[in-house]
Amino acid sequence: MLPLYKQSLKAFPHSLAIRCKAKAWLALLAAFSAIASVLLTPASAQTGLNDIQGHWAQPCIEELVRREIISGYPDGSFKPGNPVTRAEFATSIAKAFPNVTPVRDSMRFVDIPSNYWAVEAIGNAYRRGFLSGYIGRTFNPNLKITREQVLVALASGLKYAPSQPAGEILDGVFDDAEEISNYARNAIAAAIEKQLVVNYPDVRTLKPNQLANRGEVAASLCQAMGISGVVPDQYIAKLSTPDAQPTTPPPAPVPAVPTTPAPPPTEEASVVITTPSPPATEEAPTVPTPRKMPTEEIRGVWLTNIDSDVLFSPSRLSRALERLHQLNLNTVYPTVWNWGYTLYPSAIARGTIGRSLDPEIGLRGRDILKEIIDQGHKKGMTVIPWFEFGFMAPADSELAKRYPNWILWRRDGTQIWKEGRHDRVWLNPFRPDVQQFIEDLVLEIVTKYDIDGIQFDDHFGFPSELGYDPFTVELYQQEHNGQSPPENFKDPEWLRWRADKITQYMQRIYRAIKERKPNAIVSVSPNPQRFSYEFFLTDWATWDKQGLIDELILQVYRDDINRFIGELEQPEVQTARQRIPVAIGIMTGVKPRFVAIPQIQQQVETVRDRNFSGMSFFFYESLWTLTQEPSVQRQNAIASLFPEPIKRPAIVSQR
């Protein structure tokens, strides 16, 4: 007898068949439903984001999430209208552009702990030139980033510069171009040419100072990465001229694990944003058009005894001058006054501080200035000694010890001014005895040596936080009916009063130099005007207007090419160019700031493209050392910039 369950099966064969078929159909239907649900479910559901359906940047956001460039929140939202912090932006940048070549060494930001969640991304963004720090080595990771800051970061990190004047581009594309900060104009112009600018809902309104939201940042990232078709075309800012860039940026390579070792940081890595190949209907040139070299140019180098040993040995100095001559550089600016000492035998210094020369081993017992003049002139080089420290002196110098009344004060009575790890003090340029001492040193150089000129910089002013010593306060009160100086050292009238006093002294120095040596070049090498004036009371733009400068070497020590260009285009710089030769000071490196050769080359080319009178490199030692690049590689690169010898532009005295 069969078991009961087998009897049941045998008794109901038709019912069993029906049940089996039903199960099969149910399984098939379930599978179809699963496939259909995947095909028909909105992409936002696939990416797990529940608040971007219908958002204008939805396709872009979804693509970046898919590539793990950005992500949503734990609750499944993306919050496209939320602002973005600098740390969040740095994180996205690091993921989007992992192969961009570093342009500088790391910086230890004081407000970024070693265990901070975005420390690595911030370091990457800084090294690659996308983001910079703030005064005091801070990064401000929680600061919300503005729309113009996003575009400046992208253009800077990707090394984009405009091919046309920035003003023409911006005015032609935006109705609110006047709201763009000066420092950002070149970067945003370049971003327009590369079609990185996305303006929703009005393509002609940038709103540069408005906080950027997550959707807007995503859109600019998609454009910068060359992800086509995910940002609505009507919101992409474009040039309307025939020279406009292609409507679709060239695609960037999708980050992937390299099959061959990546190049070390000191070598040129592959470019992330590629340049499109010429259309098939056009023939690409096989030989590039050579860059037209100028017919005259200032090609200078500063020589100093700080972080440099070039001056500490006669043979080393001779080799350096020969090296510069062979590389077709035509001007040297050797320091003659720093650390509270002269670098030439000085009767004035001996009578004032008891020493006629810097006592440092390698410097004492020599007349370095005469060595440079004799050898430099034989090689046809121009020698313009650099009055490096100006009114500044080491806090422990003999000068400061002997003449405590010469020292400027802050409002709280303190005197020490920190320059890196060094303690400095500043001599009061308003005191007659200080004025006479500095003038005597300058005229001693002018009359004793066959120099071609003499150079001053921002140190011919003083930090604007100073000026509250009894002498200066009394002088101010005499000219203001007994009123004391303002407590705020940045008070406009207080800034102007002190800057004008320094200008008056510069008038005196200029006249005295020209009386002794009419053809001597009075060279000034300041920082950009706003910084020089507000922080060091050095109003060089006024000096230029008054005819007190024969040659201007503007220190533009900027890693970001757009900020570099922005300083070159400032109105006071353009005004100076109408009167005198204006060259640009280019940073080649200082400890611990490494400057790569590609940056130096780009800045030289930028200066030449804008027809400036030349450039000067700060400083000799970092042209070859203080760098991760081989010395031979850097020397060859410098040689390629100056293939032929060339004369300096003629200097016409302003008086």
C-alpha positions as CSV (number, residue, x, y, z in Angstrom):
1,M,0.0,0.0,0.0
2,L,1.3,3.4,-0.9
3,P,2.0,6.0,1.8
4,L,-0.7,8.5,2.2
5,Y,1.1,11.4,0.5
6,K,1.9,9.3,-2.5
7,Q,-1.7,8.2,-2.7
8,S,-2.7,11.8,-2.7
9,L,-0.4,12.7,-5.6
10,K,-1.5,9.8,-7.6
11,A,-5.1,10.6,-7.0
12,F,-4.8,14.3,-8.1
13,P,-2.4,14.3,-11.1
14,H,-4.2,17.1,-13.0
15,S,-4.3,19.4,-10.0
16,L,-0.6,19.0,-9.5
17,A,0.2,19.9,-13.1
18,I,-1.9,23.0,-12.9
19,R,0.0,24.1,-9.7
20,C,3.4,23.5,-11.2
21,K,2.5,25.6,-14.3
22,A,1.2,28.3,-12.1
23,K,4.4,28.5,-10.1
24,A,6.4,28.7,-13.3
25,W,4.4,31.6,-14.6
26,L,4.6,33.3,-11.3
27,A,8.4,33.0,-11.3
28,L,8.6,34.3,-14.9
29,L,6.4,37.2,-14.0
30,A,8.5,38.1,-11.0
31,A,11.6,38.1,-13.0
32,F,10.0,40.3,-15.7
33,S,8.8,42.6,-13.0
34,A,12.3,42.9,-11.5
35,I,13.8,43.7,-14.9
36,A,11.1,46.2,-15.7
37,S,11.5,47.9,-12.3
38,V,15.2,48.5,-13.0
39,L,14.5,49.8,-16.5
40,L,11.6,52.0,-15.5
41,T,12.8,53.2,-12.1
42,P,14.1,56.8,-12.3
43,A,17.9,57.1,-12.2
44,S,17.7,59.2,-9.0
45,A,16.3,56.1,-7.3
46,Q,19.1,54.0,-8.7
47,T,21.7,56.4,-7.2
48,G,19.8,56.5,-4.0
49,L,19.0,60.2,-4.1
50,N,15.4,61.2,-3.3
51,D,15.4,64.9,-3.9
52,I,16.9,65.6,-7.3
53,Q,14.1,64.3,-9.5
54,G,13.5,67.1,-12.1
55,H,16.4,69.2,-10.9
56,W,18.1,71.1,-13.7
57,A,21.5,69.4,-12.8
58,Q,20.1,65.9,-12.2
59,P,21.9,64.1,-14.9
60,C,25.2,65.6,-13.9
61,I,24.7,64.9,-10.2
62,E,23.9,61.3,-11.0
63,E,26.9,60.8,-13.2
64,L,29.2,62.3,-10.5
65,V,27.7,60.0,-7.9
66,R,28.1,57.1,-10.2
67,R,31.8,57.9,-10.5
68,E,32.1,58.5,-6.8
69,I,33.2,62.1,-7.2
70,I,30.4,63.3,-4.9
71,S,27.8,61.6,-2.7
72,G,24.5,62.2,-1.0
73,Y,23.5,62.3,2.7
74,P,22.7,59.2,4.9
75,D,19.0,60.0,4.6
76,G,19.1,59.5,0.8
77,S,19.0,63.2,-0.1
78,F,21.5,65.2,-2.0
79,K,20.3,68.7,-1.0
80,P,21.4,70.4,-4.3
81,G,20.7,73.9,-2.9
82,N,23.0,73.6,0.1
83,P,26.3,75.6,0.2
84,V,29.7,73.9,-0.1
85,T,32.6,74.2,2.4
86,R,36.2,74.5,1.3
87,A,36.9,71.1,2.8
88,E,34.0,69.5,0.9
89,F,35.1,71.2,-2.4
90,A,38.7,70.0,-1.9
91,T,37.4,66.5,-1.5
92,S,35.5,66.6,-4.8
93,I,38.5,68.2,-6.5
94,A,40.9,65.5,-5.3
95,K,38.6,62.8,-6.7
96,A,37.8,64.5,-9.9
97,F,41.4,65.4,-10.9
98,P,43.8,62.9,-9.4
99,N,46.4,63.2,-12.1
100,V,47.0,66.9,-12.2
101,T,50.7,67.7,-11.7
102,P,51.7,69.2,-8.3
103,V,53.0,72.7,-8.6
104,R,54.2,73.3,-5.0
105,D,55.2,71.5,-1.8
106,S,52.8,70.6,0.9
107,M,51.9,73.2,3.6
108,R,51.0,72.3,7.2
109,F,47.9,74.4,7.9
110,V,47.6,75.3,11.5
111,D,43.8,74.8,11.5
112,I,43.9,71.3,9.9
113,P,44.7,68.6,12.5
114,S,46.5,65.5,11.2
115,N,43.4,63.4,11.9
116,Y,41.0,65.8,10.1
117,W,38.6,63.9,7.8
118,A,39.7,65.9,4.7
119,V,43.3,66.4,5.5
120,E,44.6,64.4,2.5
121,A,42.2,66.0,0.0
122,I,43.1,69.5,1.2
123,G,46.7,68.7,0.8
124,N,46.2,67.4,-2.7
125,A,44.1,70.4,-3.7
126,Y,46.8,72.8,-2.3
127,R,49.8,71.0,-3.9
128,R,48.1,71.0,-7.3
129,G,47.2,74.6,-7.2
130,F,43.4,74.4,-7.0
131,L,43.2,76.0,-3.6
132,S,45.4,78.2,-1.5
133,G,45.6,79.1,2.2
134,Y,45.0,82.3,4.1
135,I,47.3,84.5,6.1
136,G,48.8,82.8,9.1
137,R,49.0,79.4,7.3
138,T,45.3,78.7,7.8
139,F,43.0,77.0,5.4
140,N,39.5,77.7,6.9
141,P,38.0,74.3,6.0
142,N,34.5,75.2,7.1
143,L,34.3,78.5,5.2
144,K,31.6,78.4,2.5
145,I,32.9,78.8,-1.0
146,T,31.5,81.4,-3.4
147,R,30.7,80.9,-7.1
148,E,33.7,82.9,-8.3
149,Q,36.0,81.0,-5.9
150,V,34.9,77.7,-7.5
151,L,35.7,79.0,-10.9
152,V,39.1,80.5,-9.8
153,A,40.0,77.1,-8.2
154,L,39.2,75.1,-11.3
155,A,40.9,77.4,-13.8
156,S,43.9,77.7,-11.5
157,G,44.3,74.0,-10.9
158,L,43.8,73.1,-14.6
159,K,46.3,75.9,-15.6
160,Y,43.8,77.7,-17.8
161,A,44.5,81.3,-18.8
162,P,42.4,83.5,-21.2
163,S,43.5,83.9,-24.8
164,Q,41.9,87.3,-25.0
165,P,41.7,90.3,-22.6
166,A,39.6,89.3,-19.6
167,G,37.5,92.5,-19.6
168,E,36.3,91.9,-23.2
169,I,35.3,88.3,-22.4
170,L,33.5,89.1,-19.2
171,D,31.7,92.2,-20.5
172,G,30.5,90.2,-23.5
173,V,29.1,87.3,-21.5
174,F,27.8,88.6,-18.2
175,D,25.5,91.5,-17.3
176,D,27.0,91.6,-13.8
177,A,30.7,91.5,-14.8
178,E,31.5,94.5,-12.7
179,E,30.8,92.4,-9.5
180,I,33.7,90.0,-10.2
181,S,36.7,90.6,-7.9
182,N,39.8,91.8,-9.6
183,Y,41.8,88.8,-8.6
184,A,39.2,86.5,-10.2
185,R,38.7,88.2,-13.6
186,N,41.4,86.3,-15.6
187,A,40.4,82.9,-14.1
188,I,36.8,83.4,-14.9
189,A,37.5,84.6,-18.4
190,A,39.6,81.4,-18.9
191,A,36.7,79.4,-17.4
192,I,34.3,80.9,-19.9
193,E,36.6,80.0,-22.8
194,K,36.7,76.4,-21.5
195,Q,32.9,76.4,-20.8
196,L,33.2,75.7,-17.1
197,V,30.7,78.4,-16.1
198,V,27.2,77.3,-15.6
199,N,24.5,79.9,-14.7
200,Y,21.0,78.8,-13.7
201,P,18.5,80.1,-14.4
202,D,19.9,83.2,-16.3
203,V,23.0,82.3,-18.3
204,R,24.1,86.0,-18.4
205,T,24.0,86.5,-14.6
206,L,27.0,85.1,-12.8
207,K,26.3,86.2,-9.2
208,P,30.1,85.8,-8.4
209,N,29.9,86.6,-4.7
210,Q,26.9,84.4,-4.0
211,L,27.6,81.1,-2.2
212,A,27.9,78.2,-4.6
213,N,25.4,75.4,-4.0
214,R,26.0,71.7,-4.4
215,G,24.1,71.5,-7.7
216,E,26.1,74.4,-9.2
217,V,29.4,72.9,-8.1
218,A,28.5,69.6,-9.6
219,A,27.7,71.3,-12.9
220,S,31.0,73.0,-13.1
221,L,32.8,69.8,-12.2
222,C,31.0,68.0,-15.0
223,Q,32.1,70.7,-17.4
224,A,35.6,70.7,-16.2
225,M,35.8,66.9,-16.5
226,G,34.5,67.0,-20.0
227,I,31.4,64.9,-19.2
228,S,29.2,65.9,-22.2
229,G,25.4,66.0,-22.4
230,V,24.6,66.2,-18.7
231,V,24.4,70.0,-18.2
232,P,21.6,71.8,-20.1
233,D,23.3,73.7,-22.9
234,Q,21.2,76.9,-22.3
235,Y,22.9,77.4,-18.9
236,I,26.5,77.1,-20.1
237,A,28.1,80.6,-20.5
238,K,29.8,80.8,-23.9
239,L,31.6,83.3,-26.1
240,S,29.5,84.6,-28.9
241,T,32.5,85.5,-31.1
242,P,33.8,83.4,-34.0
243,D,36.8,82.5,-31.8
244,A,34.6,80.8,-29.2
245,Q,35.7,77.4,-28.0
246,P,33.9,74.2,-29.1
247,T,30.5,73.7,-27.6
248,T,31.6,70.5,-25.9
249,P,34.8,70.6,-23.9
250,P,37.2,67.7,-24.7
251,P,36.6,64.7,-22.5
252,A,38.9,64.2,-19.5
253,P,40.1,60.7,-18.9
254,V,38.0,58.8,-16.3
255,P,40.1,58.1,-13.2
256,A,41.4,54.6,-13.4
257,V,44.2,52.4,-12.0
258,P,47.2,53.0,-14.2
259,T,48.7,50.0,-15.9
260,T,52.2,51.6,-15.7
261,P,53.8,53.5,-12.8
262,A,52.7,57.1,-12.5
263,P,55.4,59.7,-13.0
264,P,57.0,61.1,-9.8
265,P,55.7,64.5,-8.7
266,T,58.7,66.3,-10.1
267,E,58.0,65.2,-13.6
268,E,55.3,66.4,-16.0
269,A,52.3,64.2,-15.5
270,S,49.6,63.6,-18.1
271,V,47.3,66.5,-18.6
272,V,43.8,65.9,-17.3
273,I,41.9,68.2,-19.6
274,T,43.1,67.5,-23.1
275,T,43.1,69.8,-26.1
276,P,40.9,68.7,-29.0
277,S,42.6,67.5,-32.1
278,P,42.1,69.7,-35.2
279,P,39.1,68.6,-37.3
280,A,39.8,66.1,-40.0
281,T,39.1,68.7,-42.7
282,E,42.0,70.9,-41.4
283,E,45.7,70.1,-41.6
284,A,47.5,70.4,-38.3
285,P,50.8,72.3,-38.6
286,T,53.8,70.1,-38.4
287,V,56.1,72.8,-37.1
288,P,55.0,75.2,-34.4
289,T,55.4,78.9,-35.0
290,P,58.5,80.1,-33.1
291,R,57.8,82.6,-30.4
292,K,59.1,86.0,-31.3
293,M,61.9,87.1,-28.9
294,P,62.1,90.7,-27.7
295,T,64.8,92.9,-29.1
296,E,65.6,94.2,-25.6
297,E,64.8,92.9,-22.2
298,I,65.7,93.1,-18.5
299,R,66.9,89.7,-17.4
300,G,67.8,90.0,-13.8
301,V,68.6,87.9,-10.8
302,W,68.8,88.9,-7.1
303,L,71.9,87.8,-5.2
304,T,71.5,87.5,-1.4
305,N,73.3,86.0,1.6
306,I,70.1,84.5,3.0
307,D,69.6,80.8,2.3
308,S,72.4,81.2,-0.3
309,D,76.1,80.7,-0.3
310,V,76.8,82.5,-3.6
311,L,78.4,85.5,-1.9
312,F,80.5,83.6,0.7
313,S,83.5,82.8,-1.6
314,P,85.3,84.7,-4.3
315,S,85.5,81.7,-6.5
316,R,81.9,80.8,-6.0
317,L,80.8,84.3,-6.8
318,S,82.9,84.3,-10.0
319,R,81.4,81.0,-11.1
320,A,77.9,82.4,-10.5
321,L,78.5,85.5,-12.6
322,E,80.0,83.4,-15.4
323,R,77.0,81.0,-15.2
324,L,74.5,83.9,-15.5
325,H,76.5,85.4,-18.3
326,Q,76.5,82.1,-20.2
327,L,72.7,81.9,-19.8
328,N,72.4,85.3,-21.3
329,L,71.1,87.1,-18.2
330,N,72.2,90.7,-18.2
331,T,71.5,92.2,-14.8
332,V,72.3,91.4,-11.2
333,Y,70.8,92.9,-8.1
334,P,73.3,92.0,-5.3
335,T,72.4,92.8,-1.7
336,V,74.6,95.4,0.0
337,W,72.6,96.1,3.2
338,N,71.1,93.4,5.4
339,W,71.2,91.8,8.8
340,G,72.3,95.3,10.2
341,Y,75.5,95.3,8.2
342,T,76.9,96.4,4.9
343,L,78.4,93.9,2.5
344,Y,81.1,96.4,1.4
345,P,83.6,98.3,3.5
346,S,81.7,101.3,4.8
347,A,83.1,104.2,6.7
348,I,79.5,105.3,7.5
349,A,78.7,101.9,9.1
350,R,82.0,101.9,11.1
351,G,81.2,105.3,12.5
352,T,77.6,104.4,13.4
353,I,77.7,100.8,14.6
354,G,81.4,100.2,15.1
355,R,81.8,97.7,12.1
356,S,82.5,98.6,8.5
357,L,81.5,95.2,7.1
358,D,79.5,92.1,7.9
359,P,81.7,90.0,10.2
360,E,80.3,86.6,8.9
361,I,83.0,84.2,7.8
362,G,83.3,84.3,4.0
363,L,82.1,87.9,3.9
364,R,84.5,89.7,6.2
365,G,87.6,91.2,4.8
366,R,86.2,91.4,1.3
367,D,84.6,94.1,-0.9
368,I,81.9,91.9,-2.5
369,L,80.3,94.8,-4.3
370,K,83.6,95.7,-6.0
371,E,84.1,92.1,-7.0
372,I,80.6,92.0,-8.6
373,I,81.0,95.3,-10.4
374,D,84.5,94.5,-11.8
375,Q,83.5,91.0,-13.1
376,G,80.0,91.9,-14.1
377,H,81.0,94.9,-16.2
378,K,83.6,92.9,-18.0
379,K,80.8,90.5,-19.0
380,G,78.6,93.4,-20.1
381,M,76.2,93.0,-17.2
382,T,74.4,95.8,-15.4
383,V,75.0,95.9,-11.7
384,I,72.4,97.5,-9.5
385,P,73.1,97.0,-5.8
386,W,70.0,96.1,-3.7
387,F,69.4,98.0,-0.4
388,E,67.7,94.9,0.9
389,F,66.8,95.5,4.5
390,G,66.0,99.2,4.1
391,F,64.7,100.4,7.5
392,M,64.6,96.9,8.9
393,A,67.2,95.4,11.2
394,P,67.6,92.3,13.4
395,A,66.2,92.9,16.9
396,D,69.6,91.8,18.4
397,S,71.7,93.8,16.0
398,E,74.3,96.3,17.1
399,L,72.2,99.0,15.4
400,A,69.2,98.3,17.6
401,K,71.2,98.0,20.8
402,R,73.1,101.3,20.2
403,Y,70.1,103.3,19.1
404,P,66.9,102.2,21.0
405,N,65.3,105.5,20.3
406,W,65.4,104.9,16.6
407,I,63.0,101.9,16.8
408,L,59.3,102.1,15.9
409,W,56.6,101.0,18.3
410,R,53.2,99.4,18.1
411,R,50.3,101.0,20.0
412,D,50.9,98.6,22.9
413,G,54.6,99.6,23.1
414,T,56.0,96.4,21.6
415,Q,58.7,96.6,18.9
416,I,59.4,93.1,17.7
417,W,58.2,92.2,14.2
418,K,58.4,88.6,13.2
419,E,59.8,87.7,9.8
420,G,59.3,83.9,9.7
421,R,61.3,82.7,12.8
422,H,63.4,85.9,12.9
423,D,62.9,88.8,15.3
424,R,63.1,92.2,13.5
425,V,62.8,95.8,14.5
426,W,62.2,98.9,12.2
427,L,64.1,102.1,12.2
428,N,61.9,105.2,12.3
429,P,62.2,106.9,8.8
430,F,60.7,110.1,10.2
431,R,63.6,110.8,12.6
432,P,66.2,113.2,11.1
433,D,69.1,111.1,12.5
434,V,67.7,107.9,10.9
435,Q,67.1,109.7,7.6
436,Q,70.7,111.0,7.6
437,F,72.2,107.5,8.4
438,I,70.3,105.8,5.5
439,E,71.0,108.6,3.1
440,D,74.7,108.5,4.0
441,L,74.8,104.8,3.3
442,V,73.1,105.2,0.0
443,L,75.3,108.0,-1.2
444,E,78.4,106.2,-0.1
445,I,77.6,103.4,-2.5
446,V,76.6,105.9,-5.3
447,T,79.8,107.9,-5.0
448,K,82.3,105.2,-4.1
449,Y,81.4,102.6,-6.7
450,D,80.9,102.4,-10.4
451,I,77.4,101.2,-10.0
452,D,74.7,101.4,-12.7
453,G,72.0,102.2,-10.1
454,I,70.6,101.3,-6.8
455,Q,67.4,99.4,-5.8
456,F,64.9,99.8,-3.0
457,D,61.9,97.7,-2.1
458,D,59.0,97.6,0.4
459,H,61.6,97.7,3.2
460,F,61.9,101.4,2.4
461,G,58.7,101.8,4.3
462,F,57.7,100.0,7.4
463,P,54.8,97.7,8.7
464,S,51.6,99.8,9.0
465,E,51.0,98.4,12.5
466,L,54.0,100.5,13.7
467,G,54.3,104.2,14.3
468,Y,53.1,104.7,17.9
469,D,56.5,105.5,19.3
470,P,56.8,108.9,21.2
471,F,58.6,110.6,18.4
472,T,56.0,109.7,15.7
473,V,53.1,110.4,18.0
474,E,54.4,113.9,18.8
475,L,55.1,114.6,15.1
476,Y,51.5,113.6,14.3
477,Q,50.1,115.7,17.1
478,Q,52.0,118.8,15.9
479,E,50.3,118.5,12.5
480,H,46.8,117.6,13.9
481,N,46.2,120.2,16.6
482,G,47.3,117.9,19.4
483,Q,45.2,115.0,18.3
484,S,46.8,111.5,18.8
485,P,47.0,109.0,16.0
486,P,44.0,106.7,15.5
487,E,43.9,103.5,17.4
488,N,43.2,101.6,14.2
489,F,46.5,101.4,12.4
490,K,44.6,100.9,9.1
491,D,42.7,104.1,9.5
492,P,42.8,105.7,6.0
493,E,44.0,109.1,7.1
494,W,46.7,107.6,9.4
495,L,47.9,105.3,6.5
496,R,48.0,108.3,4.2
497,W,49.9,110.5,6.6
498,R,52.7,108.0,7.2
499,A,52.9,107.0,3.5
500,D,53.2,110.6,2.5
501,K,56.1,111.1,5.0
502,I,57.9,108.2,3.4
503,T,57.3,109.6,-0.1
504,Q,58.8,112.9,1.0
505,Y,61.9,111.0,2.1
506,M,62.0,109.2,-1.2
507,Q,62.0,112.6,-2.9
508,R,65.0,113.6,-0.9
509,I,66.9,110.3,-1.7
510,Y,66.1,110.5,-5.4
511,R,67.4,114.1,-5.7
512,A,70.5,113.3,-3.7
513,I,71.3,110.3,-5.9
514,K,70.8,112.2,-9.1
515,E,73.0,115.1,-7.9
516,R,75.9,112.7,-7.4
517,K,75.3,110.5,-10.4
518,P,72.7,111.7,-12.8
519,N,72.7,108.5,-14.9
520,A,72.3,106.2,-11.9
521,I,69.1,104.1,-12.2
522,V,66.8,104.4,-9.2
523,S,65.1,101.0,-9.3
524,V,62.2,100.0,-7.1
525,S,61.1,96.4,-6.5
526,P,58.0,96.4,-4.4
527,N,55.0,94.1,-4.0
528,P,51.7,95.0,-5.8
529,Q,50.5,98.5,-4.9
530,R,47.6,97.6,-2.5
531,F,49.8,95.3,-0.4
532,S,52.8,97.7,-0.4
533,Y,50.6,100.6,0.6
534,E,48.4,99.0,3.2
535,F,51.0,96.8,4.9
536,F,54.3,98.7,4.4
537,L,53.2,102.3,3.6
538,T,55.2,102.1,0.4
539,D,53.1,104.1,-2.1
540,W,55.1,103.3,-5.1
541,A,52.3,104.3,-7.5
542,T,52.7,107.9,-6.2
543,W,56.5,107.6,-6.4
544,D,56.0,106.7,-10.1
545,K,53.7,109.7,-10.8
546,Q,56.2,112.0,-9.1
547,G,59.0,110.7,-11.3
548,L,60.9,109.1,-8.4
549,I,61.4,105.7,-10.1
550,D,63.5,105.0,-13.2
551,E,62.9,101.2,-13.3
552,L,60.1,99.2,-11.6
553,I,60.6,95.5,-10.9
554,L,57.2,94.4,-9.5
555,Q,57.4,91.4,-7.3
556,V,54.5,89.1,-8.4
557,Y,55.1,86.0,-6.4
558,R,51.9,84.1,-7.2
559,D,51.6,80.4,-8.0
560,D,48.2,80.8,-9.5
561,I,48.6,82.0,-13.1
562,N,45.4,83.9,-13.1
563,R,46.3,85.9,-10.0
564,F,49.7,86.4,-11.6
565,I,48.1,87.9,-14.7
566,G,45.6,89.9,-12.6
567,E,48.5,91.7,-10.9
568,L,50.1,92.5,-14.2
569,E,46.8,94.1,-15.4
570,Q,46.3,96.5,-12.5
571,P,45.8,100.1,-13.5
572,E,48.8,101.5,-11.6
573,V,51.0,98.9,-13.4
574,Q,49.7,99.9,-16.8
575,T,50.2,103.6,-15.9
576,A,53.8,103.0,-14.9
577,R,54.5,101.2,-18.2
578,Q,53.7,104.5,-20.0
579,R,56.6,106.2,-18.2
580,I,59.3,103.7,-17.4
581,P,60.5,100.2,-18.0
582,V,58.4,97.8,-15.9
583,A,59.7,94.2,-15.4
584,I,58.2,91.5,-13.3
585,G,59.9,89.7,-10.3
586,I,59.3,86.0,-10.6
587,M,59.7,83.6,-7.7
588,T,62.0,80.7,-8.4
589,G,61.8,79.3,-4.9
590,V,62.5,79.9,-1.2
591,K,62.7,77.6,1.7
592,P,60.5,75.6,2.0
593,R,58.5,76.7,-1.0
594,F,59.5,74.7,-4.1
595,V,58.7,76.3,-7.5
596,A,58.6,73.9,-10.5
597,I,60.2,74.9,-13.8
598,P,56.9,74.7,-15.7
599,Q,55.5,77.5,-13.5
600,I,58.6,79.6,-14.1
601,Q,58.5,79.1,-17.9
602,Q,54.8,79.9,-18.0
603,Q,55.3,83.1,-16.1
604,V,58.1,84.2,-18.3
605,E,56.0,83.6,-21.3
606,T,53.1,85.5,-19.8
607,V,55.3,88.5,-19.1
608,R,56.6,88.4,-22.7
609,D,53.1,88.0,-24.2
610,R,52.1,91.2,-22.5
611,N,55.2,93.1,-23.7
612,F,56.7,93.9,-20.3
613,S,60.3,95.1,-20.2
614,G,61.6,91.9,-18.8
615,M,61.8,89.9,-15.6
616,S,64.1,89.3,-12.5
617,F,64.3,86.0,-10.7
618,F,64.2,85.7,-6.9
619,F,66.7,84.4,-6.2
620,Y,70.0,83.0,-7.6
621,E,70.3,79.9,-5.4
622,S,66.7,78.7,-6.1
623,L,67.2,78.8,-9.8
624,W,69.2,75.6,-9.4
625,T,68.7,74.3,-5.9
626,L,66.0,74.4,-3.1
627,T,64.1,72.2,-5.5
628,Q,63.1,68.6,-6.2
629,E,64.1,68.9,-9.8
630,P,67.7,68.1,-11.0
631,S,69.9,71.2,-11.2
632,V,70.9,70.3,-14.8
633,Q,67.2,70.1,-15.8
634,R,66.5,73.5,-14.4
635,Q,69.6,75.1,-16.0
636,N,68.6,73.7,-19.4
637,A,65.1,75.1,-19.0
638,I,66.4,78.5,-18.1
639,A,68.8,78.4,-21.1
640,S,65.9,77.7,-23.4
641,L,64.2,80.9,-22.2
642,F,67.2,83.0,-23.2
643,P,68.7,81.5,-26.3
644,E,70.5,84.7,-27.3
645,P,72.2,87.6,-25.5
646,I,70.2,90.8,-25.5
647,K,70.6,94.4,-24.3
648,R,68.5,96.0,-21.6
649,P,66.0,98.7,-22.5
650,A,67.3,102.2,-22.3
651,I,66.6,104.0,-19.0
652,V,65.8,107.7,-19.2
653,S,66.1,109.5,-15.9
654,Q,62.9,111.0,-14.7
655,R,64.6,114.2,-13.7
